[in-house]
Amino acid sequence: MKYLVTVLILFLSINTFSQDYKFGKVSKEELLEKRNPNDSSAHATVLYQNQEIYYQFSQNDGFVKVNYVHKRIKIYDKEGYDWATQKVRLYDKSAANSENLKGLKAFTYHLDNDKIKKTKLQSESVFDEKVNEFWAIRKFTMPNINDGVVVEFEYEIHSPYISIDDVILQELIPIRKLDFELRIPEYFNFNKTINPKSTYYPEIVESEYDRVENTYHRNRVTTNRGTQSSTTEASGWRFREKKYEIHESNIPALEQEPFVDNLRNYQAKIAWEYAFYKGPDGEIKTYSTTWEKVVETIYNNDSFGGQLNKGAYFKEEIDAILEGVDDPIQKAALVFDFVKSKVKWNGFVSIYTNEGVKNAYKKGEGNVAEINLMLTAMLRYAGLTSNPVLVSTRDNGIPFLPTREGFNYVICAIEVQDSIILLDATHPYSTANILPEHVINWQGRIVREHGSSSWISLNSSVASKETVSLNMKVNDDLSIEGKVRGHLTNYLAYEFREKYNNLSPELQIQNFEKDKNGIEIVDLEMDGNKSLSEPITYSYQYQIDNMVEEIGGKLYITPLSFLAPEDNPFKVETRQYPIDIIFPRSEKYVVNMMLPNGYVVESLPSNLKVQFNNGESEFTYLAKENGDFIQFTMSLEMSKTLILPKDYREFKKFFELMIEKEIEKVVLKKV
């Protein structure tokens, strides 16, 4: 047995060692592979990832940063097809200062009668997308995608900028083999930081060596006869270069878990902060920065701070709107509603304006910065203390080093006495302190006049409430009918409007009926979905079958019926990442069940009160008889929005107890 194990290990080692990762050397074994042997749940695997970053020198251009990328990806099934589309972000400020993608080669490989065939990426499958004034995306979709194919591509990004983007070392799918190399001339000095939120830490090998670059210069020579000629001389320029290497195998995928803010916040990656430049003459120029300096730079940009000083274009209309209004909160509400109706969001996200606030106002359309900087300027004109707030959205992640790229969104803040009111006029259903969920990402940086700044929380401190009243009657045929009334506030009302306001009455009913065990709904009524300052209320009549079990002449009924949870989203025993529930919640369900004729209660679920972490969350369950009715009251209070992995087991147990109680049945027996 030992001999067999040794032979297998030797075979696997030889097989791994012999794998050829040169571009184009895709093997039959890779194409025949049906599943990742280390992660059977993976829908795709990065078979090989190679990245080299170095600084290429020319006398005309100086040092140019080159970022070479080579990837080979195995796609197992349809859920992995997304990996056939790749996006490359490029800085796109101007022709002279843009980054360029060069040497793109890409193929899709498949087996045809036991022979390897490849399909080349065509130019019509390569697209450019403008993100904002500064960034563009080169997007390409691989051809001939089917289950089992392998896609492979390589390219280089040539950049005039010394700075280095985050180096990504972990993906949402496994990485079988990764090679990374970074070479930096001694003149450019960086601080490196490994993502402290990651659970996977690679080994980094550092070394130094001499590099020689040939430089050339012309000498003009005058002869005795007065004629001139020139000669070219070469000389060797010697300097030290630092090298960082990472060689890893079988890097696990980021583990998908419910209620995660942004999974990529936890991936293994290295941030490189350009700290200082030290020239051959010993001169030092510092680039290392602080958040204060970052914000000051942003504020001094005419496409940000300069837009706050423009006001002539809106004065006439704002004066008319605010005529006779003295209350500052009412003024803020009127201006906020005016901006939302006047200028629509064009879908572009940026902290800088593109065409400027004045043009956006005239066109009735603008990017995030144009809308919310315009709102800030109008509120200042109305006499309120209003300032922009720089934000990194959820999909942009949480920056852990000071950098301008750490912010990609801007909202507006009003400071009233000791409180701050946050506004975002890009979304039609947002209200005071009710921001779109993608904006609620820990904290933002408020930028006051003249560029001073500080951190403020983006999280809501007020609970969003849901109150549901469910009346139910059990018919002789064991169907259930009754009426539901609901009441929603704050973020829950915002989500309701986002989901239902643009649907026809028929589609609204279909959405209410969805995933409710075949319920039939009639007489659906809604109120408050247009008036954003009001809570949402709704009601409907319903009928549903198959919610009552009859066993041995007894009836078994779940009081919450079709509103009962189907399962616990927290199933795994351990968790790597925090649980993010986004905003505080307060939920209350009151069920009034009419006893069917000829039946009495045999047993009721017992009352329960359970807490998590000293009352950060609390669930209560009360059941009591009242004549021909049974009333059930279930309440959930969640004041803390972030549950850390160390508290996961306790939180999971809390949820289990709550769900067990919510699906527990009342037992009725015949008289």
Buried (B, 14 or more C-beta within 10 A) or exposed (E): EEEEEEEEEEEEEEEEEEBEBEBEEBBEEBBEBEBBEEBEEBBBBBBBBBBBBBBEBEEEEEBBBBBBBBBBBBBBBEEBBBBBEBEBBBBBEEEEEBBBBEEBEBBBBBBEEEEBEBBEBEEEBBEEEEBBBBBBBBBBBBBBBEEBBBBBBBBBBBBBEBBBBBBBBBBBBBBBBBBBBBBBBEBBBBEBBBBEBBBBEBEBEEEEEEBEBEEEEEEEEEEEEEEEEEEEEEEEEEEEBBBBBBEBEBBBBBBEBEBBBBBBBBBBBBBBBBBBBBEEEEEEEEBBBEBBEBBBEBBEBEBBBBBBEBBEBBEEEBEEBBEEEEEBEEBBBBBBBBBBEBBBBBEBBBBBBBBBBBBBBEEEBBBBBBBBBBBBBBBBBBEBBBBBBBBBBBEBBBBBBBBBBBBBBBBBBBBEEEEBBBBBBBBBBBBBBBBBBBBBBBBBBBBBEEBEBEEBEBBBEEBBBBBBBBBBBBEEEBBBBBBBBBBBBBBBBBBBBBEBEEEEEEEBBEEBBEEBEEBBBEEBEBEBBEEBEEBBBBBBBBBBBEBBEEEEEBBBBBBBBBBBEEEEEBEEEEBBBBBBEBBBBBBBBBBBBBBBEEBEBEEBBEEBEBBBBEEBBBBBBBBEEEEEEBBBBBBBBBBBBBBEBEBBEBBBEBBBBBBEBBBBBBBBBEE
